[in-house]
């Protein structure tokens, strides 16, 4: 099966850096409370753009890994799945590629299988070109725009249902369990 996944929020954990950037702007809160929706509600449009520029720039090199991401991707590769990353971080691609390289992810997903787009809707064109059958993303808005993947996993959510997803996975363990139930394709 050809599987694609998003980078930020699926492989890269920005929570600690988000917490730092929010504190810098006067918002003190525990990491567990931070969501994309909360950040958008706290910051005006321009401040939110600045926040994202800081978060995905050089600061991103200090971000952590989503728990279990590397092991899960290794397991999928070992089962013969074709893996790629499709990220909207086109403007900050060098930082993203360095992060992946520094943590050994390029041994699992080579840099040639990492695609950067500048808008969410452009992820669909990459999925179509590659014949992606399953996509994992932490954004319901992205999943709504994808037509090619038959299976769409909404990652990092606690709810068990979401209209844009065929499955909702709170973590990599549940995502892997779901993928194992799917029929193998040629």
N, C-alpha and C positions, 0 to 999 in steps of 0.2 A: 504494500500500500504506500502511496506517496503522501507523506504527512508534512504539513508546514506548521510552524508556530510563530507567534509573535515573540519579540525579544523582551521588551520592558514589561514587567509585571507577570511574565510567564517564565522567563529564565533569569532576568536581572531583577533583584530586589532593591528598590530605591527608597524603601520606607525610612531608613535612618537618615538619608540625605533629605528626604521630604520633611522630616521632623526638624532637622537643622534649619532648612530654608524657611519653614513656617515660623520657627522661633525667632529667626532674624527679622521677621516681619511682625513680631509681637503676638504670635499665636502659639501658646504652649499647650501641647497635648501629647498623650501617649501614642506610640507608633500604631498600636492596634486600632486606634480610632480613625486613623487617616485613610481616606478613600479619595479617588479621583473626583467624585462628586462633591465631597466636603471641600477639597482644595478649590474647585471651581466656584463654590458658593462663598468662600472667604475672600477671594481675590477678584479684582476687576479685570477686564479683558487684557489690558496692557500689562498689569502686574503678573497675571497668569502666564502671558507669553514670556516675560522676563524670567519668571520662576522656572519654566520649562527649559529655557536656554541654559540657565545655570545647572539645572538638574541633569540634563543630557550632555553637557559639555564636559570639561576636564573633571568636574566633580564626580561624574558617573564612573570614573575609573576606581573610585573607592567604594562603589556599591557592592552589595553582597549577592549571593546566588539564592534564588528561590529554592527552599529546601527540597532536595530530591531531584532537582532538574537534571543534573548531569547523569546521575545513575539511571533515571528514567529514559533519557535520550540514548544512553549507551545500550540499555536493554532493547529499545525499539530497533536500533541499528543492528544489534546482534540477531534479532528475529528477521532481519532482511528488509525492513522497511526503508524506503528512501526518505531522507530527512532534509528539510531546508528551513531557513528562517526568513520571514518576510516582516520587515520592520519599517515603520514610518519615520525612522530617525535618519533620513537621507542627509539632512544638514550636518549631523554629527556622526556620520558613518565612521570616520577614522577612530573616534573614541570607542564606538561600539565594537569595531573589529579588534581593537587593542584589548578591550575587556575580555572578549571571547578567547583571544589568543593567550592572554596572561593566565587564564583559568583552565586552559587545556580543552576548551570546547571545540577548537578547530580540528582536534583529533577525531571528534565525533561528527561534526558538521564542517566540512572544509569551507574556507572563505568564499570559494566559487559557488557555494550553495546558500550564501547569505545575500538576500535581495533587499535593497532600500528603495522606498517610494516616498514621495513627498505629500501624499494625501491618502487617507483611509480607503477611498473608493478605488485607488490604483492597485490595492492588494488583490482585487478580483482578477485583473489582467494577468498578474503573475501566476495566480492559482490556475487560471485557464491555460496559459502557456505551458505550465509544468504538468498539468493533469492532476492537480492536488485533489485527493479524495477526502482528506480529513484536515481541518485547520483548528488550531488551539489558540484562543485569544482571550485577553481579559477585558475586552470591550464589546458589549452587546451591540453597539452601533456599528462596529466593523463586521460582526457576524451577519447583521441585517443586510449589509451591502454585498456579501459573498453569495454567488450563485453556483459556482463550480463545485466546491466541496459538498459531497453528500452528507458528511458528518461534520458538525460544528460543535466544538467543545468550548463552553464558556468557563474560563479558568479563574479560580480564586474567589468564587462566590459560594455562599453557604446555602442559598435557596436551592431546592432540588429541581425547580422548573424555571425556564425562561423562554419566551416565545421565539427568540432568535437562535436558540441552541437546540441541538439534538441531545445534548447531555451537558450537565453542569457539574464541574469538578472543583471541589474545594482545594485540592492539592494534587501533586503529581501521582500519589498513590492511587487516588480514585480515578484519575485520568487514564493511567495504565490499566487499571482493572476494566474500565469501559472498553478501551481499545482491544484488549484481549478477547472480548466477547464478539467482536466484529468479524464477519467472514473475510477470509483472505482473498485478495484479487490478484490477477496475474501481473 
